[in-house]
Amino acid sequence: MQFKGLTLDQFQIDSIKAIDAGDSCVVSASTGTGKTLIAEYIISKHLPEGNVTIYTAPIKALSNQKYKDFCRDYGKEQVGLLTGDLDINHTAPILIMTTEIYRNMLLTNDELLDRVKYVIFDEVHYINDIQRGSVWEESIIFSPNHVRFLCLSATIPNYEQFAKWIQTIKKHTVQTVNYKHRPVPLNHIVFDRRLGLTTIEEIEKDKIKDEEYLSSLDIGPGGRRKKKFPHQNQKKFLHEVKHPHHIDVINEILEKVPALYFCFSRKKTEDFAKELASKKDLLSSQERLDVTNYVRQNINQNIASMDTTRNLRNTLAKGIGFHHSGMLPALKNIVEHLFGLGLIKVLYTTETFSVGINMPAKTVVFDDLNKYDGITFRMLNSKEYFQIAGRAGRRGIDKEGTVISLINRRLTNLEKLTSISTIDDDPIISQFKLSINTILNLIHNFDNKTQEILLRSNFDHFVRTTQNQKAVRVIASFKNKIKKLEKLEFIQNTKKMSNVEGGAYLDYDKDYVLTPKGLFARNIYSQEIPLTELFFMKNIHKISDLDLLIILATLVYEERINDYFMIKGCEKTYDRINKIIQGTILEIELNKISLKRMINYVTCWANGGKFLELMKYTNLQEGDIIRFFRRLIDVLSQLKHATEDEELKDRMTNISKLIDRDLVREI
């Protein structure tokens, strides 16, 4: 079978047959096998029929790339892009959006849903994500019955169980396609300071010599000697068992570029790129000219003097780049374009570059196998490892992809590395949890019986009940939050009596409805309670626009460990805002340290300050600053939609204009 001039693999043909049958389909296939072609078949099939196809992605970089690709293939007028930052052509028949946007459309009963035929969940294994996974489950649970799904993922060990869950709750056929073969096989090796590029087996053999040597020197497990000894080889030994240096491995793979070098630190990506550029020039004179011309044409003068821009220009001129989420969108676009053209030979990047972006390299390097997951430092699991490793190997160009892990032979868990690099065997696990917004919309949109059905429709409940285990966690959470919402007067019981059905989880003798507070909060997607309480304060109209913006910014801001903000001179504003919120829930909910941090920072931008001036008040990176203000603008939009007070609607528009300008607007 041919599609778009390509001869399809059998797994693609099987997937297309499922689509032609009008079924949903879960496709579990290795990275780089061409899963996106199946999504494009859906678009090509339904576009002439006037149906809407929604393509959801877990990260904005992937959304942006798909938008560019689809605009090129189907025409700009046919494609829309909806994220927390952007709203482009939202009535188009092909809509690319974050999964959060789709979930929010479902809960507000967006009229567009009547025209949606298929929803494509790219990288659906993100359902495992602790913080965001619940959004994927809700998106499937709340989808209308006429909608079909294409779920795309790298290998999912429990793909049949996952498909069976969807089929059970949505009452339509869900076919599965499993394809383990990679057209470009991966060669997994390690880099050791003593042996260089080698295998885990060779390291294990060499470590036996280490133990014999340590024994003769009387050195303890940490590499420290227990007593003085005269051996001259001690320094050499201690040097050889340290973590390898990134330039050492780059020197070994110069014939295996382009290479993606993954770090779990933004700072490292920049520092490593600068260090390599000071020692290596990987471009020909013509390539350097091409890079220089492209960069000159695509860098806005407003950002030309920024440190990140200067550093990037210097490294790109040597065929070396860096890429992370703290960079300005314009700079990330430049890096992605040049890497796609083969004009970046070594790209130091964070994990975000591994998600779906179609830029395979010949080689992938792991600087470290440990990451901070928001809770603790831990070793990568097999799914995370293969998500990154799968970027190696270009179909039709490379015979194999090379994956290199830098190891410290005395600290790296080689047994676990062998395990995670052999097979991706981590199953999809439910992360379902009820937000305040979800509960309010459940009450508003569904009767008690339907609420219970939906609460029992999550993946965790399905897995537990099929294994004859009790599944009451979500119901218990629902009941607890109901009590809280009733106490805060977001909902009220109309005391409409009805018979309690045997075995029912919920209290059918209570019939809750949303109060004005609840109706407001159902349109807010995070910090629902404090934001609602703020807008229901009696003196809300007396709060100045700037003070209101600072309070909103404090609620939106998510603290990171090393964040710095200048707080000198903020005392008067701080005291004034504390008096405003005194005696309200906000007095408890508002983080006072975050409030101090936001005052100078937000005031500078709202009062017309320049972006470079704004950066004097914080150590946030340029991309983080823009992302913060875009999130704040999105919250202002939610508040405008939530309130029926015309004066407050106008104020939200005016406040948004204060910050939606210059670089914040130019994304």
N, C-alpha and C positions, 0 to 999 in steps of 0.2 A: 504493500500500500504506500502511495506517495502523498505527501502533504508539504506544501511550501517548497517544492522541489527536492525534498529529502525522502529517502527510503526509510520508512518507519521500522523500529524494532518491534518484536512481537508484543512486549509489554505495553507499548504505545497503542498498538492495534487493538489489544484487549480492552484497554481503557476507553478508547473511542467507541468500541462496540457497546460498552456499558452506557456511555453518554447517548448514543443513538437509540438505545432502548428506553431512554428517559429515566435512568436510574442514577443514584448517587454512586460515587466511586472513591475508594480509599487506595491511593497508590503509594506503596512503600518501595522506593528504589534508590540506589546509591547516588551520591552527589555526582553531578556531571554526566548523567545518562540521558538528559533531555526531557525531563518531566514537564518543563514549561510549554513544550509543543502541544501537550494535551490541553492545557489551558487555552492556548491559542486556537485550537480546533473548536472549542466551545464558543469562543468569541466569533470566529468566522461562521459558525453554524447559525448562531442566534442573532447576529447583527442584522442580516437582511430581513429577519422576521419581526424586527421592531422590539425585541425583548432586551431587557437590561441584564448585563453580566457584571457582577461585582467581584473584584479581585482584591483580596485582603492580604496584607503583609505585616510581619511583626516589627519591622523597623523602617524608618523614613527613608534611609538610603536605598532600600530595595523598592519602596514605593516610587521614589523619584526616578530610579532607573527604568522601572516598568512603564512609567508615564512617558518617558522619552522614547522607549522602544515602541510602545503602542501608537504614539503620535506619528512616528515614522512609518509604521506599517498600515495604519487605518485612517490617518488624517487627524489633525488637531481638533477639528470640530466634533469628532466622534468620541473623544476621550476626556474624562474628568479626573481630577485629583483632589481628594478630601483627606486632610490630616488635621491635627490640632493647630497647625500653622497655616495651612492653605485651604482655600475653597475655590477650585478652578473648574468651571463648566459642570456644575453639579447636576445638570439635567441630561448629561451625555449618556448614550447607551452602554458605554464601557466606563465603569467607575472603579478607579483604584483608590483604596482607602486603608487606613489602619483598622485593625480588628475592633478597636475601641469605638471608632466612629460607626461601624456597622452595628455593633451592639447597642449603641445609643439610639440609632435609627429604629431598631426593633422595639425598644422600650417606649419610644414616643409615637409608635405607629405611623411612621413616615409614609405618606401616600405613594411614594416611589416604589415601595415594596410590592405593590400590586403588579408591577411590570417586571419584577426580577424573576428570572428563570433559574439561573445558576449562581452560586456563590463559590468562589475558588479560595480555599484556605491554603495559602503557600506556607511552607515550613510549619505544618500543623503540630509538629512535636513540641512547639512552644507552649502547648497546653501543660507541659511539665514545669513551666516557669513559676517559681514560688509567688512572685509579686503579680504577674499578669495572666497566668494561665487560666484563671477563672473566667476571664473575658471570652476565651475561645469556647468554653463549655456553654456559657450563657448565649453566645451567638448561635450555637447549634440548637439549644433548647428552645429559644424564643423565636426561631425562624418560622415563617408561615409554612403550612403543610405543602403548598405548591412548589416551594423552593427545593432545588436539588443541590447537592454539594460535590465538589471535587476537592478532596483532601490530599495534598501533596506533602511528602516528607522523605527524608533519608530513611534508612531502614528502621522500621518499628517492629520489634519482636512480637508485640501483642496486637498487630494490626487487625487480625480477625476479630478479636474481642472488642476493639475500638469500633469497628464497622458494625458489629452485632449490637452494640449499645445504640448507635445512631438509628439503626433499622428498628430497634425495639421502641424507642421513644418517638420516632417520626413516622412510623407505620408505612414505610415504603422500602423497596429493595435497595440494599447497599452492596454493590459488588466490590471485590478486593482484587488488587493486582500486586504481586510481589516480585521484585526483580533485583537479585543480588549481584548480578554480573556488572563489573565496571569495564567500559570499553578501553579505559586506560588504567591498568592495574597500578597499585601503590606499592612502593618499596619502602618499608619502614626500617630506618636505621637510627643510630645514635651518634652523638659527637662527644668524645671524652678528651680531656685535656692531655692525657698521655698517649692514647692510641689514635686520636683523631677520629675520622669517620670509621665506624665499626658496627658491630652487632652486640646485642645484649649478651649473647652466648660468649663472645670473646671477652667482654667486660667481666663476666662471672669467673671465667678462667683466670684472668689477670688479677682479680681480687684475691685469689688464693695466695698469689705471690705477695700481695700487700700484707696479708696476715702474717706470713712468715717473716717479712721484713720488719713489721711492727714488733713482733715478738723479739726479734734480735735487738731492736733498739729500745725495747721496753717502753713503747708509746701507748697511751690509753686510747679508748675509742674515739675521743674527740680530736685526736691528732696531737695531743700534748704529751710530752715525755714525762715519765714518772720520776726520773732522776737524770742527772747530767750524764752525757756520753759524748764521745769525741767524733762520732761518725760524720763525715763530710757530706754524705748524701741526704742528710735530714732536710735541708731547705729544698732540695730538688724534689724530694718525695712530697712534702707538704704543698709545694706549688702544683704538682701534677694531680692532686686529688681535689683541687678547688673547682668551682664552677667555671666552665670554659668562657672565654671572651668572644663576643660576637664577631669581631673582625677575623679571629682565627678560623671560624667556620665559614665566613664569607670567602676568605682566601681559598678555601677548599672547593667551593661550589661555583666559581666564576664561569665555568663552562656549563653550568646547570641553571642559568638565569633565563627569563625573569624569575625572581624569587620573592616570596612573601615571608617576611620575618615577623612572627607574632609575639608581641609582648603584652602582658596584662597590666601595663603602666603607660599612661599617656606620656609622662615625662621621659621614660626610657625611649619611646619611639623617636622623639625629637633629638634627645641627646645622642642616641646611637647613630641616627642619620647624619648629624653634624660631625660626629667623630669619624665615621667612615668617609664622608666627603672631604675631610681634611687630609685623608691618606690615599684616596682612590678617585680616579676619573674613569667612569665606565662608558662614556659616550665617544663616538667619532665626532669629528669637527662638524659634519653635516647634521648629525643628530642634535648636537649642542645648539646649532643655529635654529633648528626646528623648535626645540624646547624653548629657547629664549624668545623667539618671535611669538609663540603661542601664549606664553606667560605674560608677555608685555601687552598683548591684545586683550587679555581676559582678566587682568587685575585692575580693579577699580582704584583710582587714586586715593579714595578715602581710606583704603586699607594698606596702601603701599608702604607706609612708614611703620607699620606694626611689626613687633619683633618676630611673631610667627611667620608673617609674610616674608620678611627679609631672610629668615632662616630657611624657609621653603625654597625661595628663589635660588639661594646659594647651593642647596643640596640638589635641586632638580637639574641645575646646570652640569652636575656631575653624573646624572642618571640615577640619582638616589632620592627617595621620597619618604614622607611620613604621613600617616592618616589616622585620625582618631576623632571621637565625637565632640571634643572640645574646640575643634577648628571651625572657622567660618565656613558656611555652606559653599561660598564661591571658591575657596581654596580646596575643599574636598572635591568639588567638581573638576577642578584643574588636574588634581592628582589622579582621579579616576579616569579622566580622558587620556592623559599621557600614559598611564599604565596600560590602558586598553590598546594603545598604539605601539606598545613595546618600547617606549622611550624612557621608562623607569625600569632599571634592571634589578634593583633591590628596593623593596618597599617595606619599611618598618611600620607595623600597624597593630591596632588592637583587635579584639574579638569581633567587633561589629562588621569588619570587612569580610567576615567568613559567612555571613548570612545571605545566601541567595544571589549575591551580586555576581553577575556572569563575567568574572575576570580570572579565569584559571591561570595558574603559573606553572612553570616546569617543576619548581621546588617550593616546599613549605618548610619553614623552620620554626620550632617551638623554643623560645628562649627559656621558658620555664613551664613546668607542668602543673604548677599550683596557681590558684586564682582566689580572689576574694569574692564571694557570692552575695555580699550584702549582709551576711551574718558571721561568716568565719572564713579563714583561709583553708583551702582543701585542694586535693588533687583533682584534676579533671576526671569526669566520668567518660565512659566510652562514647556516648552520643556527642558530647562537647568535643572530644578528641577528633572524631571522624567528621564533624561539621567543619572543623578547621582543616584537617588533613585532606579532605575532599577537594580543596581548591587546587591541589597539585595535579598536573597532567592535563594537557590540552588535546582534546579529541581531534584526531586527524593530523596531529603534529608530533606528539610525543608517544614513544612506545610505552613509557611508564612515567608515573609521577613519583618524585622522591620526597619522602617525609623524614625530617631530621629532628630528633629531640636532643637538646643539650642537657647533659646530665652531670651531676656531682656524684661520683661513684660511691662516696661514703654517706650521702644523704638521700639520694633518689631511691624511691621504692621500685626497684627494677622488676620485681614480681608483679606489682600492680601495673606498671607500664606495659609489660608483656600482655597482661589481661586486657587493658583498655585499647591496645593497638592491634589486637588480634581479631576481635569481632565487636560490633556495636550491639550489645545485648541488654541495654537499659530500656525497660518498657515505658510506655506512656502511663503516667500516674496522675490521678485527679488532684487538682489544687483548688477545687471549688470552695468558695467562701462567699457568704452573703454580705453585700454592701448595703448601707442604708438606702441608697438609691434604688437598688434592686427590690428591696422589701417594699418600699413605697409604691413602686410601679406594679408589683405583684398585687398589692391591695387595691390599687386604683383600676387596674385593667382586668382583673380576674375575680371570680367568685371563690368562696372558700374551698370548694371541691377541686377546682382547677388549680388553685394555689398549691394544694397538697400534691396533686399530680406533678406539677412542675418542680416542686421541691424534691420530689422523689425521682426526678429525671436526670440528676447529675451522674457523672461517670462513676464516682466513688460508690454511690448507692447501688448502681447496677452491678459493679464488681462484687461488692459485699453480699448482695442478695443472691447472686449466682453461686457464691461460695458458702451459702447458708450462714452468713454472719449478720449480726445486728447492724443496722445502718440508721442511727438516730442522731448523728452529730449535727447535720444540717438543720433538722427539725428543732433540736434543742437550741441551736444558735438563733433560729427564726423566732422562737418563743421569747428568748431573752431580749432580743432587739425590739420585739413588739412591746414588751413591758417598758423598755426605755423610751420608745417613741410615744407611748401613751402618757408616760409621766411628763415628757417634755411638750405634750400637747401638739404633736405632729399628726397624731391619729386620734380618733375617738370611737368608742364602742356605742353603736346605736341601740344595743340591747335587744336586737331583733332575735326572738327565740326560734330555734328549730331543733329537730330531733338529732341527737348524736348518733352517728352510724357506728356500728361495732368495729373496733380496731382502728378508728380514725386517729390520726396523729394530732390534728388541730382541734381547737375548741369551736365546735359548730354552733355553740350557744352565744357566740360573740360575732357581731358583724361590724367590722371596722370600716370607717371611711376616712379619707384624708381631710384634715383641717386646712385652713389657708396656709399654715406653715408647711404642712405636708405637700400640698399642691405646688408650693414654691420649690421645695427641696427635691421633688421628683425630676426637676430639670437641671439639677446640679450633680456633677459626677464625681466629685471628691470634696472632702471637708464639708459635707452637706449640712451638718448640724451647726458648726460655728458660723458658716456663711449665711445660713438662714436666720440664725439668732441675730446676727449683725443687721440684717435688712428688716428685721421686725422690732428693732430698738425704737423706742418712742422718739428719740432725738436724732434719728438717722438723717433727717433733712437739715439738721444744724451742723453736721460734721462737714468740714471743708472737703473739697475734691481731693486735695493733696493728702490730708490725713486719712481719708477713706482709701485712697490708693495704697498708702503705706500699710494700713491694716490688712488689705487684701494681699499685698505682696508678702507680708509676714505669714499669712495662712498658706500661700502658694509655695513659698520657699522650702526646699528640702535640704536640710543641713548635710554637709559632707565633712569628713574628719579634718581636713586641712584648709577649709575655707577661711578666708580672712576678709574682714570689712572694717573700714575706718569708722569709728564711733565717736571720735572727738567732736564736741560741739553739738551733740544731739539731745542734750538733757532737757531743754525746754519742750521740744516736740514729744519726747518720751513721756514726760510728766503729763502733758496735755492729753495724750492718747490714753494713758492709764486712767485719768479722771473720766474720760468719755466712756470707757468700758467698765468702770467700777460698778459692782453689784450685778453684773450680767454673767452669763456663762462664758463669755469671751475673756473675762478676767482670769478664768481658770484655763481655758483652751488656748489662749494666745501665748506663744513662747516668748518670754520677755527678752531673752538673749537675741532671738531672731528679730524681734521688734527693733532693738537698738541697731542691729546690723543693717536693717533695711532703710533707716531714716535718711542718712546722707546719700546713699547709693540711689534710691528711688527719687529723692528730691532733685538730685543733679540732673537725671534724665528727664523727669517731668517738667523741669524748668528750662528745658532747651539746651542742656549741656551737650558738648561734643562727645563722641564715642571714646576718643582717646582720653578725654578728661574723666569720663565715667570710670575708666580702668584704673584711675588713681585711687579709687575708693574700695577696690576689691582685687583679690588675686584670681578671681574666676577667669577662665579662658574665654576668648572672644565668642566662640560658639555657644558656651554655656550661658553667657550673658544674653545673647539673642534668644536662645531657647527659653530662658526664664521669662523674658518679656513677652514672648509669643504665648507661653502658657498663661501668663497674666491676662493677656488680651483675650484668650479663649475663655477664661473664667468670667471676664467682663461681659462677653457675649452670652454666656450661659445665664448670668444674672439678669441681663437685659431681657432675655427670653422668658425668664422665670417670673419676673415681677409684672403686675398689672398697673403699677403706679407710673403714669406717663412722665412725671417729673424725674423719677429714678431712671427710667429708660433713657431719657435725654442725657442725664448725668453720666450713665455708663458709656454712651456714645462719645461724649466730650472727654471723659477721662481716658478712654481708649485712644483718642486722637493725640493725647499728650505723649504717649509712649510708642505709638505705631508710626514711626518715622525713621528716616535715614536708613542705617544698616539693619535695624530691626525689621523694617518694611521690605528691604531689598533681599529677600531670601528666595 
